[in-house]
Amino acid sequence: MLPFIDLNAQFTRLEKDIRARIDAVLAHGQYVMGPEIAELEAQLAAFAGVRHCIGCASGTDALFMALLAHGIGPGDAIFTTPFTFIATAEVISLCGATPIFVDIDPKTYNIDPDKLQRAVTALQENDPAIYPLPRNAEHRTLHGEPAVTAKAVITVDLFGLPCDYDRINAIAQKEGLHVIEDAAQGFGGVYRGKRACSCGTIGCTSFFPAKPLGCYGDGGAVFTDDNMIADILRSILIHGKGEDKYENVRIGLNARLDTLQAAILLPKLAVFPEELRQRQRVADEYTERLSDLGSLVTPPSVPEGYESAWAQYSVLSDRRTDIQKGLQEEGIPTAIYYPKPLHLQTAFSFLGYHKGDMPVSEACAARIFSLPMHPYLKTREIDRICACIKKIIEK
C-alpha cells in the first residue's frame, strides 16, 4: 500500500538529528518548559515573521487560548467556516460563545469574504433572510438588544492555502472584529508575501504528526505581533500565572508544549523550507497530469500571490466513489476532508442550521477527496496515481 503521508521517509532522513535532540532532553531532564521550547519558539517566530510565538499542547489549545486572550465568552458571536475540522468551532462553544457559520468560496474552499459581510450584517439587523443565523442569534433581549454580539472571525487556511486576508481584515476593521487565523493546516503557506500565522491579530497552528510541520504526538503554537496579547497568552498557557506559578491572575489552562516534542520539531523545522518546495513540486505534477480531465476531476486552485503549504491535495469529482474504490484496489489510499460540514453535525444541532444553509460547503463535501501528499512522493508514484484515475474514469 502506498502511504498517504510518508512519515517514515522523513524520519529516515532526520533520524540522527532527531535522536540527538531527544537524547539531549533525556540528559538534562527538563521535560516541562526545557530550553528547547524557547529555542523552537524563537525559530518559529522568525519563520512566520512575527514578534512572538508561544508553543502549546495542540492546535485546539492554540485556538482556545486565542479566544481566551481576546476575552471571548457568553454573549459573543464568532464567525467561522463550516468546512473544517470540528476543533475550529468547538473552541467557540467551549468559551460559551456562539459560532456563526459562513459558507466558503467554491475555488479556494476558504471562508467567502462576501458571505462574511452578509453574515455580519444579518446579525446586526437581526435578519436571517440576509444570511442564515443560529437560532439564538435571531433573538433579542428584553431591551431589544441583540442576544449575541459579533466579536471575532476565525479564518481557516484549509488544506494549506491562506484565506483572502486583505478583504477579511478590511471587513474586520470596519466591523470591530478580531481576526484569529487557524493555520493548523496552513503553516508554511504565504499570502501576498506574508507567512501564515502572521495575517490576523493571532495566528494558530498545529503540530499533529500529519501536518506539514508535525511532531510525534500533539503540539501547537500561537503567534502574534502584539506584546500585550503575547503576555496574556503566556499566562493562559500555564494556569493563568502571574509573576510565578503560585500567583494566578486569570483563569488559564495547562497547555504547555512538551520539551521532547519541541526537540523533535527543531530538526524538522530546519528542513521545512525544502519540504515546502517539494510539496509544491508534488502539487504541480498532480495538477499537470489531472488538468486535462475537465470537469471529471477538478484540481485545487491557488490564486495569484498565494502559496499553499499543501497539507492536502484535494480534488473534486462527481465520480468520487468510483475513483476511491478503484484506487483502493490498486493499493492507493485516499481520504475525504470533510464528509459532513459542521453546521450539519449533531454537536451543533442546537444552533438550528438546516441542510441548504451552506450550499457550497455541502456541495464540496459531497464531491471532494484527497490524494497522497507529502514531500517524499516520487514522480513515478504520481504518474501511477494519475494514470489509475484516468483509467477508472474511462471505464
Buried (B, 14 or more C-beta within 10 A) or exposed (E): EBBBBBBEBBBEBBEEBBBEBBEBBEEEEEEEBBBBBEBBBEBBBEBBBBEBBBBBBBBBBBBBBBBBBBEBEEBBBBBBBBBBBBBBBBBBBBBEBBBBBBBBBBEBBBBBBEBBBBBBBBBEEBEBEBBBBBEEBBEEEEEEEBBBBBBBBBBBBBBBBBBBBEBBBEBBEEBEBBBBBBBBBBBBBBBBEBBBBBBBBBBBBBBBBBBBBBBBBBBBBBBBBBEEBBEBBBBBBBBBBEEEEEEBEBEBBEBBBBBBBBBBBBBBBEBBEEBBEBBBBBBEBBBEBBEEBEEBBBBBBBEEEBBBBBBBBBBBBEBBEEBBEBBEEBEBBBBBBBEBBBBBBEEBEEBBBEEEBBEBBBBBBEBBBBBBBBBBBEEEBBEBBBEBBBEBBEE
